Amino acid sequence: MRSIFLAWAIGFGGTALAQQASPVAPMHHGAPAPAASAAAPPGFRPTVLLETPLLGTEQRIYRLYTIDFGPGGATPRHMHPGDEIALVTDGAVTLEMEGEPPRTFQVGQTFHPRPMTPHVARNASATAPARVTVSSITEAGRPSTIMLPPAATN
């Protein structure tokens, strides 16, 4: 089932899974989530590749998706209760994790945002696109992503 999280990819929403009473059936996708074009910020496009319960348990949901960033594109500020691993497959992506200096990752490099830690991922380039492939595991029935207000600036 496509969830709001998948519409926002790295993040964003996840309430559909939280509302499910039954286990998630395996789903294979390959197109942008329907709400992605309406809900995702400009320069940010998630595409769901797979969403399925992990074998041997209905307790955890595995997701695989790509996120395409247009030049200068970024995710809104958010955090994840589960684990995510991202692989940069095109361009460069900067991860701005709360409490840490920003880190930029190039093609072939991976990053693992700490669970329950606010962060933003953004295209490091204002002129070229970027893409990451994300693999995530979340407990069934919990939101995949928790949206947060923008960080306060001084």
Phi, psi and omega in degrees: 000132176286131179249168177302324177305315183289335174293329179257354181057245188313359170168103166182098176114267179077011185287337181297318178293323180295334182270352183286140176262336182249163179299156180280129176279150178303138178226139176240134184235219181144009178228158177303143175300144187305321182278353186302315183291330181274327188258329184288146178293158178303142178082014184217116183223113176272149174227120180282129176256323182201140172217121185202152172293149175292143180299139178086356179205143173259007186277338184231143181249131176258136177229143174229128181205163174249154173232120175261127177252125171288170177307126180075002183290153181207158173277155168292165177293133184199176172211164183237134175284341179253188180266142174225141174234129181243140177242124178282122182248351177202136177073214180217144182232134177258128177258122178251092183264130181305134179086001180228155173290152177301143177234135180254133182243137182259173177309132179091348179267152180242158172216156185228093177299131179297135177303145177060028177242120180301140179201166175225138172247135181219152174295128181285349182248141175269356185236344183235152178286168174218158178215141171234149171251127187243136175242128183224153174229127181226147175295138177299142178084356177252152177295145179282330184221143176244115179285144182233155174291158177304149179295145178291140177243148180257000000 
